[in-house]
Amino acid sequence: MSDPLRPGTLDAEGIRALAAAGGIGPIDPRAVQPASLDLRLGAECYRLPGSLLPLPGERVRDLVASVALERIDLSRPACLGRGQVHVVRLQERPALPPGMAAYCNGKSSTGRVDLATRVLADGSPRYDRIPAGYTGDLWVELVPRSFAVVAQAGISLTQAIFFHDRQVLGQAELAARHAAAPLAWTAAGPCGPEALHDGRLLLSADLDRPVVGWVAKRTHLPVDLSAIAAHDPDDFFTPLPKPRGGMLYLEQDRFYILATRERVVVPLDLACEMVPFDPSAGEFRAHYAGFFDPGWGVADGGRGLPAVLEVRPHSDDLILRHRQPICAMAYERLTAPCADPYGSCGNTYADQDGPRLSKHFTR
């Protein structure tokens, strides 16, 4: 049974117990994932001239009121323009017990439409960090990058994990787990110990398939975030065929969806976060959505599932090669093994086998 005071990250049972005790709410029971909680947009939205962070002692509401350009009512669908900064109050309000903190990240579907999300908490000058024992409102900053989006109250674009003394595995423990039951596979079999470095599982780009990914088009069409399997991919993305010579040219400030060569496994007693690879290997952002729930890649013999990457080169164009390291995985311990693993409840990407677009697009 999950113990909220035990060191580690809460699984679904622990999140439900936290909500029942008043630690976060109101929640939609359907929003509880194997080791995270989907956070829902409220109706209160503001368009801002730029990003902002509160200083200690400041409320986000007061800061937003001092700079807001426009108030937008999300009780009905509204279009949020590409490149514009919006801040929305979330429906969930935490009242965390002492020692319990949270960390937020955009959902996978959010990243795959190039919508940047960052959560704000009163008095916390750090994005996506909810301090231990925090009580107050939560807000989310939304910045559509490639496409305008249509949003409304009730949809979930970001998620939170909750933890007491977060337990990220170090190199020795990670190596022991991988040796006992491989955490990553390729077509040739389990990855060797060289795939582990400084407590991270290193992943590389897969450019050896008929379609290696997608690149976003410039378009006037918005993505309706409430419309599932309703958009034609050809209106928003161009498929990228396997490059000759194993090299893919990535243009600065364009948005790409790619996949990893390795197939990742997340055991039931662990969760996983995708983290940037060594920045000295190239200046680009390799992901938005970073949480991988327990049970990822466990089905069908535990041979794993590839991870999908949302890549945007920032300062320079980039030549990406097949098998080039591109991101890393950090594993963390749960307070108890998860009884509701990923894929057991019809999760969207439980069968992905390559660079798949978000759930908003037809297959």
VEXGUKOL-448160 format. One record per residue (C-alpha): x, y, z. Coordinates in steps of 0.001 Angstrom, whole numbers, padded with zeros to 6 digits, always signed. Layout:
XYZ;...
***
This chain:
+000000+000000+000000;+001243+003484-000864;+002452+005481+002149;+002423+009268+001494;+005108+009800+004169;+007491+007213+002730;+010340+008680+000650;+009631+008565-003063;+007066+009559-005666;+003376+008771-005252;+001711+006215-007490;-001967+006433-008491;-003162+005031-005171;-001073+007576-003274;-002424+010447-005392;-005987+009368-004698;-005223+009199-000978;-003634+012654-001110;-006749+014060-002792;-009084+012309-000324;-007169+013928+002548;-007592+017388+000977;-004000+017685-000264;-005057+018513-003842;-008469+019194-005295;-010933+019192-006746;-009699+016407-009014;-011318+014453-011820;-010854+010730-010982;-010120+010122-014675;-007153+012521-014409;-005192+010198-012106;-002443+008519-014126;-000156+005660-012945;+002209+008103-011189;+000947+011588-012075;-002133+013809-012041;-003448+015652-015093;-004172+019292-014209;-007169+020986-015845;-007493+024496-017232;-009902+026827-015510;-011910+029559-017230;-009693+032465-016099;-007060+033294-018722;-004896+036361-019434;-002745+037368-022391;+000580+038836-021245;+003365+040808-022965;+005921+038184-021921;+006800+035430-019466;+007022+036210-015769;+007857+034626-012428;+006708+035689-008958;+009241+036660-006328;+009013+035332-002759;+005909+036759-001129;+004194+037658-004417;+000906+036187-005619;+000701+035191-009255;-002751+036778-009466;-001419+040181-008409;+001543+039951-010782;-000679+038977-013724;-003106+041823-012967;-000248+044335-013142;+000828+043404-016685;-002119+041663-018406;-003009+042896-021887;-006333+041090-022129;-008591+038776-020143;-009914+035754-022041;-012880+033649-020942;-012140+029948-021433;-015609+028843-020335;-016098+028641-024091;-013504+027810-026779;-010977+030591-027455;-008087+030820-029890;-004657+031472-028385;-002315+032970-030966;+001023+031529-032012;+003964+033084-030165;+001762+034792-027568;+002069+034250-023808;-001048+033308-021856;-001506+032450-018177;-004463+030329-017045;-005551+029503-013501;-005803+025751-012994;-008838+024096-011422;-006809+022066-008932;-005673+023829-005764;-003082+022112-003560;-002938+022146+000220;+000083+019882+000521;+001068+018344+003853;+004479+019218+005329;+007303+017611+003361;+005150+016877+000300;+006187+018740-002875;+005285+018488-006563;+006894+018906-009947;+005028+019630-013199;+005631+018988-016865;+003651+019237-020078;+001701+016198-021224;+002991+014236-024185;+000157+015361-026468;+000873+018970-025518;+004513+018715-026515;+003667+017043-029808;+001732+020133-030947;+004631+022381-029867;+002695+024034-027047;+005044+025082-024252;+003638+024885-020707;+005102+026039-017379;+003321+025990-014018;+003472+028939-011600;+002906+028904-007837;+002595+031900-005496;+005931+033076-004116;+007941+030471-006055;+010505+031983-008474;+010919+028655-010307;+008776+027246-013065;+007065+023873-012593;+008114+023551-008923;+005436+023437-006236;+007161+023866-002850;+006738+021386-000008;+003658+022158+002076;+002339+024655-000503;-001237+025907-000215;-002595+028210-002899;-003621+028605-006508;-001720+027140-009439;-001405+028828-012818;-000020+027581-016104;+001776+029617-018743;+000859+028579-022300;+002924+029587-025338;+001844+028073-028680;+005011+027835-030800;+004207+026353-034207;+000413+026594-034338;-002352+028677-032818;-004474+026535-030505;-008131+026516-029498;-008432+025917-025749;-011207+025851-023179;-011712+025108-019501;-011543+021461-018510;-008841+020221-020854;-005527+018964-019440;-002246+020216-020894;+000126+019647-017991;+000598+017079-015231;+002124+016866-011768;+003993+014256-009761;+003938+014385-005963;+006788+013256-003763;+008207+013223-000271;+012017+013252-000497;+012287+012431-004211;+014384+009283-004746;+016249+009517-008080;+018379+006437-008773;+022163+006913-008881;+024574+005198-011234;+025226+002109-009079;+021570+001342-008410;+020573+002080-012004;+023284-000262-013292;+022157-003015-010922;+018532-002675-012056;+019544-002730-015726;+021708-005808-015213;+018869-007658-013474;+016139-006678-015975;+017115-004486-018971;+015678-000978-018990;+016388-000415-022697;+016462-002561-025813;+017356-002246-029487;+016526-004566-032363;+019754-006445-031528;+018772-007100-027909;+019313-005447-024501;+021453-002307-024404;+024863-002783-022807;+026131-001069-019650;+027634+001714-021789;+024093+003074-022210;+024224+004216-018558;+026183+007315-017587;+026089+009438-014406;+022831+007876-013266;+021095+008369-016604;+020010+006061-019409;+021286+007640-022647;+019056+007477-025723;+019943+008139-029359;+018147+009259-032508;+016586+006710-034850;+017125+007728-038482;+016898+004205-039890;+013204+003774-040703;+011128+004717-043799;+009694+007813-042064;+012021+009091-039357;+009820+011928-038144;+007798+015022-038887;+008526+018741-039249;+005908+021406-038527;+004557+023549-041354;+003738+027227-041204;-000054+027441-041291;-002926+029719-040373;-004964+026752-039117;-005284+026273-035349;-005146+022980-033456;-008357+022470-031482;-007112+020876-028267;-010535+019384-027528;-010821+017691-030929;-009298+014199-030848;-008305+012459-034116;-009906+015365-035979;-007022+017119-037772;-005404+016169-041061;-001640+015739-040495;-000941+017114-043985;-002279+020511-042898;+000262+020812-040082;+003261+018532-040660;+005526+017243-043407;+006816+013669-043031;+010592+013226-043056;+011822+010243-045103;+014894+008290-044119;+017833+010604-044917;+020512+009537-047333;+023769+008863-045562;+022107+008727-042149;+022211+012500-041579;+019187+014724-040977;+019461+018502-041359;+017524+020330-038634;+016874+024022-039188;+017103+026562-036392;+013786+027316-034660;+011823+024700-036588;+009885+022019-034730;+010532+018308-035287;+009038+015098-033957;+011515+012199-033892;+011903+008893-032056;+014610+007106-030122;+016468+004091-031439;+016244+002479-028019;+013040+001018-026618;+012524+002078-023001;+011135+000026-020096;+009818+001576-016864;+009286-001084-014136;+006195-000919-011935;+008088+000371-008891;+009771+003204-010795;+008804+006315-012751;+010958+008049-015311;+011649+011569-016563;+013206+012498-019886;+015973+015025-019244;+018248+016963-021625;+021379+015301-022849;+024704+017045-022173;+024175+020552-023655;+027747+020561-024965;+026567+017951-027498;+024384+020505-029299;+022184+023449-028413;+018620+022294-028901;+015684+021442-026727;+015065+017705-027010;+011677+017440-025345;+008694+019102-023746;+006826+016200-022145;+009090+014432-019718;+007152+011928-017553;+007076+008214-018349;+004721+006279-016122;+005409+002914-014475;+004520+000143-016894;+005795+001942-019988;+007096-000753-022338;+006409-003583-019888;+003710-005333-021963;+004457-007876-024713;+007481-009377-023051;+008933-006190-021582;+010939-005274-024682;+010091-001583-024267;+008653+001205-026395;+010564+003950-028218;+010326+007443-026765;+009093+010278-028961;+011101+013501-028934;+009987+017058-029626;+013110+018748-030948;+013741+022436-031631;+017280+023667-032485;+017705+027089-030903;+020924+028901-031725;+022172+027075-034837;+021178+024631-037529;+022031+021058-036592;+023057+017936-038490;+021669+014959-036600;+023097+011508-037276;+021667+008055-036750;+022568+006771-033248;+023641+010243-032079;+022865+010715-028347;+019927+013074-028035;+018368+012764-024552;+018545+010811-021313;+016227+009142-018839;+016353+009612-015070;+014580+006936-013016;+013008+007526-009613;+011565+005255-006965;+007842+005144-006163;+006498+004855-002635;+004940+001523-003718;+004730-000508-006941;+001990+000797-009202;-001164-001309-009451;-002466+000659-012473;+000449+000517-014934;+000646+002482-018148;-001284+000796-020929;-003815-000876-018630;-006393+001895-019053;-006284+002558-022801;-003465+005118-022700;-002984+006969-025989;+000606+006035-026813;+000822+002527-025344;+001276+001053-028834;+003526+003680-030426;+006391+002273-032465;+008105+005359-033819;+007646+009111-034317;+003906+009393-033735;+001885+012614-033907;-000375+013707-031064;-003829+012300-030440;-005346+015362-032116;-004424+014056-035587;-005834+011236-037659;-003523+008232-037743;
***
